[in-house]
Amino acid sequence: MASATRDSSRTPTPRDRFHAVMAGYLGWTMDAFDFFVVVFLVDTLAQRFGVSKKEIVWTLTATLALRPVGAVIFGLLADRYGRRIPLMANLIFFSTVEVLCGFAPSYGAFLVLRALFGIGMGGEWGVGASLAMESAPPRWRGVLSGILQSGYSMGYLLAALAARLVLPAWGWRAMFWIGGVPALLAFYVRWHVPESEAWRQRRAPNVPAIAGVVRRFAPRLAYLVALMTMMMFLSHGTQDLYPDFLKIAHGIAPHTVADVAVLYNVGAILGAVVFGQLSQRIGRRRAMAGALAVCLLVMPLWAFGGSLLVLATGAFFMQMGVQGAWGIIPAHLNELSPDETRGLVPGLAYQLGILFASPVNTIEYTLRDRIGYGWALAAFEGAVIAALLTLLWRGPEQHGKAFLEEAA
């Protein structure tokens, strides 16, 4: 009876909206946690598997590169069969792979598992974001977009805490075993999250129909992919190697690096919510440009700070700006996507951006050997921010687009 009531066609209630946003937020939080665990284990894994740090960094690239595969698989399922079941399948899949990473006997096995994890990670965001944004009322879409995307920073923060508390006590394998927790979210989605009413109203009849909509949407999709490529360069270029930068360039102890990571992810969460709400008032593109301006202002502190206090302050405000811009992305991409393919297109654009930006860590690591760590980070991100501002200035916006026919 409960299932019939939950799946019945009706206008979403406030409780339905809460559960939909919470499911997307928690799924993205644990997905990010499972990814960033490796960031804090670069040295440990290199020693354990007898390989160089560059080869461990390559596993991050493999994860990022396989994410578009997950976006296509789970996005098509979400547009054809609804958001709930593909989301549950995705949660179970990437949680299982993460646990298996903790049992990896060799570097080769670990690399394969991280690539498979990329498929799961690539599927979660698009399905979870479409479910959350379709359930959110238009007037709350900005702030809920920020809350949803802040799950990424929360996952990073939790990974930092695990590096501070779990790693010294139970070792590196336990860091991955914790990643089995998201599988429990599938039960939460099963019992508490209703199907998207917007999907029911605009659902495509079959996969060829979905493909036809995507083909007609190709020019706009190309723009979204370019935007997401630069956004991925921004986020992963300021986050993935920053703990290593603090340790190598400034000799900061690993436990202190984890503390700094916790601090700058608090700034990231704050930025996502603040700029997400600001985008509801002044528009998506203007709010994103404002967040990028914050990044430019604090870049000297973030890359060239001469003390731990200055570096930590710069990192706090850098991630406030980076995730401030990112907090707007779930709403912006869903508003710019066709109604019939909202499960596929936002996630596909997001993950194709990841594919094209996947060498970011290798690029910065190579630049480090030529111009120094601080200059490698600052020069690369300065160019990325300039490209992003140009794309936003010339790009489209559909702020406040109605997803439900009743709202229209």
N, C-alpha and C positions, 0 to 999 in steps of 0.2 A: 504494500500500500504506500509506504514511504517513497519507494522508488518511482511509483506511478505518479505521485504528486510532484516529485522533484523534476521529472522529465516532461510533465505536461506543458503545453504551450501556453505561456502567460507572460505578462509584463514582469520583469525582475523586481523583487522587493529589496529594501535596504539590506536585509540579511543575506539574500542571494548575492548582491553586489559585494558585500564584505567577504563572503567565502570565496568568490571568484578572484578578487584581488589578492586575498591571502594565499590562495593556492598558487597563483602566479609568482607572488613575492617569495614564498617559502621554496618553491621549486628552483627559482633563479638563484636564491641565496645558497642553497646546497650545491647547485651546479657550479657556481663560482668557487665555493669552498673546495670542491673536488679538483677544480683546475689549479687554483693557487697553492694547493699543498705542494706541488712540484717546485714552485718558485722558492719556497723556503727549504727545499731539500736538494738544491743543485749540488752543493759540495758533498753532502752525505751520499747521494745516489751515485755520483761520479766515483767516489771511493768504494762504495759497496759493489758496483758492477765492473770496476776496473777500467773505466773509460774517462775521457776528458770532459771537462765542464761543458765544452761546446756541444758534445754529443747529447748531454742531458738537455741543454737548451734546444737542441733539435727536436726532442720529444714534445716540447711546447709548440714548436712550429707544426709538427705532425697533427697535434690536437686541433690547432686552429685551421689547418688546411682541410680537414675532413668534415668540418662543421656544415658546409653547404650540402653535403650528402644527407645529413640528418634533417636539414631544413626542407629539402625536397620530399623526402619520405614521409616525415610526420606532418608537413604542411599539406600535402595532397590528401593524406588521411583525414586531417582536420577539416578541410573544405568539403570532402565527400561524405564523411560519416559523423561529423560533429567534433567538438573540441574535447570533450571529457575522456572518451576512451583512448584516443591517441596520447593525451597527456598522461594518463595512468600508465600506459605501455612504456612511454618514454622514461618516466620516473623509475620504473622497475629496471629498465635496460641499463641506464647509465649508472645506477647505484650498484648493480651487479658487477659491471665492468670495473668500477672503482674499487670494490672489495677485492677483486681478482688481482688488481695492481699490487696489493699488499702481499700477494703470494708469488709475485714474479720471480722466477729462478735465475733470470739472466737479463742482460740489457736488450737482447733481441725480443724476448717475450714482453718486456716492459714497453718497448717502442710500439709493438703491435697493439697492446692493450690501450695505450694512450691514444693511438689513432682511432680505435673503436670507441673510446670515450668521447672523442671529438664528434662522432656521429650522434651520440646521445645528447651531448651539449648543444649541438646545432639544432636539434629538434625542439628542445624545451622552450627557448625564448619565443619563437614565433607563435606556437600554440598557446602558451601561457599568456603572452601579451595580448593576442587577439581576444581570448576569453575575458581577460580583465578589462580591456578597453571597451569591448562591446557591452559589458555589464555596467560600466561606469556612466552616470548621467553626464551630459556634456559640460555642465558647469563645474563639475569636480574632476574632469578628465585630466587637467594639467597637474594638479597636486597628486592624484592617484598614479599618474604616469611617473612622477618623481619617486613616489613611494615604491612602486613596482621595480623601477630600475635601481633604486638604492639597495635592493636585495643583492646586487652584484658586489657592492662595496661591503655589505654586511658579510657576505661569504668570504671576501678577502680578509676582513677583520677577524672572523672566526678561524680562518687558516693561520693568521698571525698568532692568535691565542693558543691554538693547538701546537704551533711551533714552540711557543713559550712554555707550555704546560705538559702536553702529551709527549712530545718528542724526547725530552730529557728523561721522562719516567718510563715510557713503554717502547720507545724506539720508532724508527721510520715506518715500519709496516703498520703499526697501529694508526698512523695518520691516515692511511688509505682505508683501513677497516671501518673507521668512523663514517666513511662515505656511504655505507650501507643504509644509513638512517633515512635518506630521501625515499626509499622504497615504501616506507610507512605512510608517506604522503598520498600514495595511491588510494589507501583506504579513506583518507580524508576527502579526496576528490569524489570517490565513489558514493559516500554517504552525505556529503554536505554541499557539493558544488552542482548547481543546476546546469543544464545545457544552455548554450547561448541562444537567446530568442532572435537576435539579429541573424545568426546563421540559419535558423529555421526559416526566416522570412526570405532570405536572399540566396539560399543554397543552390549550387550548381547541380544539374541532373546527373552528370557523369564526369569522368576524368577528361575526355576530349573537350567538353565544354569549358572546363577549368583551363586547359591548355590554350583554347581559343581566346579566352579573356586575357591571359598572360601575353599572348602574341600581340593583341591589339594595344596592350599597355606597355609595349617594349620601350618606347622612348622615355617614358616616365620611370620605368624600372631601371634603365641605364643611369639616369640621374641619381636615383636612390642608391644604386650600387656605388657610384662614385662618392656620394656623401658618406656612406657607411665605411668605405675604404679609408677615407681621411679620418673618420671618427675612430676607427680601430687603430690607426696609426697613433692617434692622440692618446687613447686609453692605454693600450698595451705598451706604447712607447714610453709612457710616464710611470707605469706600474711594474711591469714584469721584471725588469733588471734593476729597479731602484734599490731593493734590499742588497743586491750584490754590489751596487755602486757605493752604498754606505759602508759596506764591509771592506771592499778592496781599495777604494779611493780615499777613505777617511779612517780606516782601521777601527771601525765601531764594532763592538762585540755583538755576536748573533742575538743574544737575548735583548740587548738594547735596540737592535734593528727591529725585532718583533714588536717592541714597545712603540717605536716610531710608526710602524705600519698600522698599529691599532689607532694611533692618534690621527694619522692622515686619512684613515678610512672613516673616522668620525666626521672629519671635514667633508668627505665625499658624500656621506649620507645626508648631512645638513644641506650641502649644495644641491643635491638632486631634488630634495623636497622644496627648497626655497625657489630655485629657478623654475621648477615644474609649475609651482603656483604662479610665479611671475609671468610665465608664458600664457596663462589663462587671461591675464590682464593686457599684456602688450603684444601678444602674438608669439608664435613658436620661433620664428627666425630671429627676431630682435632679442628675445631672451637668451637664445643660444649665443648670439654675438656678444652679449654682455658677459656671459660666463667665460667665453674665450678671452675677453679683455682682461679678466682676472688672472688667467693663466699667464698672459704676457707680462703683466705687472710684477708677478712674483717669481718669474723665471730666474732672475739673478740669484735670489735667495735659495731657490730649489736646487740649482745646479752648481752654484759657486760659493755657497755659504761657508764661512770659515770656522764655524763652531756647530756643535750638536744642536744648540738652541735655534740658531738661524736656519739650519737645514730642516729641522723638524717644523719650524714655523712656515718655511717655504713649501714643504711637502703638504702641510695641512691645507694651505690656501690653493696650492696647485690642484690638489684633488677635489677641493670644493668647486673650482672652476671646471675641471674636466668632467666630473660627474654632474655638475650643474647643467652643462650642455647635454650630457647623456640622459639626464632625467626627463628631458623633453622628447626624446626619441620614440618611446612607445606610442605616445599620442600622435606625434607628427607622422610617423610611418603608417600607422593605422588610418589616419585621416586622409593620407595621400593614396591609399590603396583601393582597388575596386572592391565593391561589396561582396562579390561572389568568391573572391580569392584572398580574403583577409587573413586566412590561416596560413596561406602559402607565401604571398608576396612580401609582407614585412620581414618574415623570417628568412626568406630567400635573399632579399637585398642585404639584410644584416649579415648573413653568413657568407655570401659572396664577397662582401666587404672584408670579412675575416680571411677568406681565401687569398685575396689580392694583397692583404696586409700581413699575411702570415710570416713573411721573412723579417718582420720588424725587429725581432730580437737579434737575429743574425746580423742585420744591417748595423744596428747600434753597437753590437759587440765588435764588428769589424772596424767601424769608425773609431771605437775606443782605442784600438791599437795604433791608429794613425794620428789622431788629434787630441787624445785624452778623453777620459770618461765624461767629465763635466761638459766639455765642448761637444762631444758626440750627442749627448742627450739634448742640450740646449739648441744646437744648430738644426738637428733633425726636427725637433718639435716646433721650432720657430717657423720653419718652412711649411709644416703641416697646418699650423694655425692660419697662416696666410692663405693657403689653398682652401681651407674650410670657410673662411670669411668670404672669399670670392664665390664659392658655391652657394652659400646662404644668400648672398646679395642678388644672385641671378636666378635663384630657385623659386619653386611654387610653394603655396601654403593653402590649406583648407581648414583653417582654425574653426573649430566648433561644428564640423560636419556631423549631420545626424546619421546614426547607424540603424536605429529602429524606425519602422514606418510610422508608428504612432507619434514619434518625436517630430517627424517631418510634417 
